[in-house]
Amino acid sequence: MLDLVASRVDMMVASIALLVEHIQTGASRPLAVLGRSRAPALPNVPTMTEAGYSQINVVPWYSYIA
C-alpha cells in the first residue's frame, strides 16, 4: 500500500478494506472490483466484467491454520 500511494508501483490488487481510506482521500483510484457484483463500499466502481474483462473473477477466501 505504501508503495502504491508513493507512486513506486503502478497498481495492486488488495482488499477494499485496505484501500477505501486511500480511495476516499484521493491518494489512489480504483479501476474495477474483481468480483461478479459491485462492492457496496464502492458502488461507483465497475466490476471487471463491466470493464470488459468477463473472464476475470476472484473469490476471496480465508483460513486459519493451527
Summary of the structure (lengths in Angstrom):
residues: 66
radius of gyration: 13.1
end to end distance: 27.9
largest distance: 40.5
contacts: 117
relative contact order: 0.16
helix: 21%
strand: 3%
